[in-house]
Amino acid sequence: MNVRVAYQADTTPDYLWRRFAPVVAARRSMRLHDPALRKFVAAGPLTIKRPAVPAAVPLFSRGRARLLALDFDAKKYGADEVAADVARVLSWVGECGGRAVVDVSTSGGRHVLIPLAPGSTAGVAELKPLLRQLAARLRTLDITPMTNQATGCITVPGSACREGGHRRLVGADVADAVNTLTIGSDPGTLTRLSALLGGVHSRRSDIRAVAAEITASTVAERVIGTGDRARLHPRLCRTSPTPACVTAFAATGQVDLRRWPSRSEARQSVLTHAVLTGATAADILARAATAEWSGVRAAYARYAEPARALRRDAAAALEWAASTLPEPVRDTRHKQMHTGGTSNPIFRSWVATAQNWVTREYNGKRDRWTTHAVIQALGWAAAVSGQVVEGTPVVGVGGRSLSIAAGMLPESTVWSVLERLREAEGSPVLLIERGAGQNPDRYALVPAVMGESEEDTFELVSAVSGGGVGQEIDSVHPAWSVIGWRHRILYGAVAAAPDTMTAEELFAAVAIGRTSGYETLLDLRIAGLVTVDSRGVSLGAADLDDIGHRHGLDAAISARIVRHRAERIVWREWLAAREEARIPTEPSSTPPGVVEDASYLPGDDYFAAVIGSGPPERAD
């Protein structure tokens, strides 16, 4: 498969900036280059108008990147070397099912933008091993932009260059380039690229205990069989043909030094691709005896026990593939596991007044939307447990469980919101028992006191959260982790409104400003969740389950549950170790200062020492 490279020859820089900056930017901000400091300075809001100076857009949002940006610098080795390195990496990406957009600067430096699969993101820790493999083979590659989640940024086509001029596309037309960035690459492209470069290593010796538990749990679920018959689960196996360079080394043993630094990476790449097609260690041993794998057989001939070395490397490849491959996204055409709790009026009343209280207390604050989500998750958890003490709902729930019920909020955000709610005056959340050991915190969901006028003003907000008559209290849909939690209330207002409302009426109903409201409407329209016409705002053709399916959120939820399970295992082990250390040893039955064996008198030397030293001197 050849990688698709987008080209455009004659396009104004302003047009290129307008088309690419919003697509590439992970956040609605940009950083401008300061010629005096010779670096990009603090971030500002992303503008539709192209800045006159070089401008870079952020690559990470909440520590995750939606594309892999490779920066090839022409300063040291020249433009020709950059072009050769770019051609080489494009061929590798194409073999792995990836797509790319390339642009070039006035100096000859180039950027290769490789979008991940829709819904897929990657953090710095996941990207660094692959980036180091690429940097070892491509000497003009600068991996700095993708190794800092706080300041990592990249200039886009149309952006001004420091040498004058602007960045230009290399390839077909702008529409194809934008389409490439929107459609993304095949799932598992980065994993295949790492396997192609032979970068498979066992990670158990240098990872934390929680990561080890996650790896063990994931591998156990994704591996079928034991011993020489262990193989990758069929749902994860790839059906595309093995790259020609891999089959060539397997047969001849000739190492392409532009791709692999040594024979070790080359042979590991062959074994990894075999594992990815479902081969077992027994299959690999059998293939090594054939003419098609004579190169692999020669690569292991230096070992005293070649079969043992083959089994070892095959096991490492299997563990790596089972713990690294993304879960495939299948069109199951079923609704998300997004069930409601209960329509009990006690719980519905609390959710309604609590959400109205949040609207009043957090109006205009950045953490309003995450607080709405946590309140909704608390109400849902209480409704599921159904515990009511003297008319007040009571719930014991941990921050990890709430993070999933709150629409896949980060756990740290949930804990921060709970801490603020506990300390806020008049909060509807009252901590009645602090968690200890494996027991979570317990909360009483007390009613928030609000005036009648305020309740009427925010009636639509409470209806969005399940506070309407006859409505069930639901958890927050995980699709909002992709769309943005700040858009949930306005979308819910559109869905809950009995009649079509104008944009201005919606903004007033959910108490948000016009600027923020129109930004939300734009994002919801792009997602296909709402439509806007002359009559007002109405629901679009897509729904939240469609968003969840497109972004593979079922797999994301499963991965988080596995991580939570691993963290709880480590926590229980730590508690057990602490308890064991606190248990005192059995006290001696002999009082202190008493000779245990009185049948033997002290010797003469003992008496002589006591008499010779005399009594101790008394201090004045």
C-alpha positions, 0 to 999 in steps of 0.5 A: 500500500502506497502512502497518500501524500497531499499536494497543492501548488498554487494556493494563497497562504491565507487560504491554507492557514484557514483550512489547516490550522483548525484541523491540525490544532489540538486546542483552540490556541496558537503560539507566535514566533519571537524573532528576538528570542528565536523561539515560540512564545506564550500561547494565544487564541487561535485566529482565522486570520493568518498571523504575519509571523510564524505561528504554531498550533498545539499538538496535545490536548489533555496530554493526548495527540490526534496525529503524529507530527514529524519535523525534518530540519534542513539546517544541518544536512540540507534540503536534499537529505530532508527529502530523502528522509521524508520519502523513506518514512512515507514508504514505511508509513504506507506499508503500515496502513498510514496516511500523511500530509507533507508541507515544505518551508522556504529553507527546505525543511519539511513536516509530515503529518500522520493522522491517527485512526478516528477516535485514537489518541497517543500520549508522549510515553507511548510515542517516545519509543517509536520516535526514538526508533525513527530518529535513529534511522532518519538523521534530519528528524527532530522529535522535540515537538512530539515529546513535550505535551505542554509546549509541543506545537507545529507550524501548518501549511500557510504559516509564515516562515522565518526565512520569508515566504510561507509553508507550501503543500507538497502533493495534490490539492487542498481538499485531498489533504484535509480529507486525509487528516479527517479520515485518518490512518488505519487503526494500529498504524503506529503499532505496525510501524514500530513492529516494522522497525523491529522495536519490540522489547519486554517492558516488565523490568522498567515499568511501574507495578500498575502498568505491569498489572495492566499488561498482565491482565490485557495479555491474559485476555488477548492470548489464546493457548499456552506454551508453544501453542499460545497465539494472538486472539483472532480479533486482533490478527492482521490479514494484510500481507507482510511487507516485502522488506520483512519477507526479503530478510526472512529469506535472504538475511540481507539487512536494510541498514536504512530501516534496521540498525542491526540484524537483531531488529530485522529478525525481531521484525520478522517474528513480530509480523508472524505473531501479528498474523496469528502464528504460534511459537511452534509455527515459527519454529517450523517456518525457521526450518524452511527455505523461505526463512533461511535468513532467520535461521542464519540469524539465530545460528550463532546461539548454542540453542537457536530454538530456545532463542526463537521461543524467547523472542516469539514470546516477547513479540506476543506479549508486546502485540497483545499489550499494545495493539488497539482494540478493533472497532466493529460496527455492532449497531447496538446502543452504548451501555448507557443505562439509567438509574431510576425515576424515584422522585427523591433522586430526581429532585436532588439532581434538579436542585443540585444542577441548578445550584451548580449553574448559579454558583459556577456560572462563568467559571471554567470548571462549571461543566465538569462540576455538572458532570460529577453531580450527574454521576453522583446522582446516577450512582445514588439512584443505582444503589437506592440507599435513602436514610431518613429521606436523604440519598446516601452513596458510597462511591470512589473517584475512579468509578465516578470518572467513568459515570461522568463521561470518562472524565480524568480521575484527577478532575473528579477528585478535584471537583469533589474536594471543591464541592465538599468545601463549598458553602451550601453545597448539595454534597455532604461528606459523612464518612471518609473512606479508609482502606478499601472503603470509599468516601460516603456522601449525603446528597442534601437538597440545595436551597434556591429561590423559586425564581432561580429554579424557574430560570434554570428549569431546562438545565435540570430537565437535561440532567434527568430532573424532569417529571418521569425522567430517569437519571442517567450517567454522562455519555462517554461521547462527551469526552470526545466532543467536549463536556462543555457542550453537553448542557446545550445539546441536552437543552435542544433535546429536552425543549418541547419546541424549537428554540432559537440560538439566543433562547438556548443561550439564555436557558442554559446561562451561557454567553453568546461567544461561548454559545456559538462556539458550542453550536459550531462544534455540535454542528460539525459533529452532526448532533444539531442543525441550525436553520431559520426556525432555530436549533434542532437535533441533527442526524447523528446521535451520541452512540454514533459518536461513541462508535466512530471513536471506539469508546467501548474499547476506551472504557474497557481499557480504563476499567482494566486500569482501575482493576489493576490499580485496586490490586496494587492498592490492596497489596500495599494495604496488606503489606502495611497491615503486616508491618503494623502487627507487633511481634509476640512480647517476651514473657520474661520481665525486663531486667530478670535473668532468664536462667536462674539456675546458673549464678553469674561468674566471678568475673561479673562480680569483680566488674561490678565491685570494681566500677562502683556505683554510678556518680550522681549529677549535681 
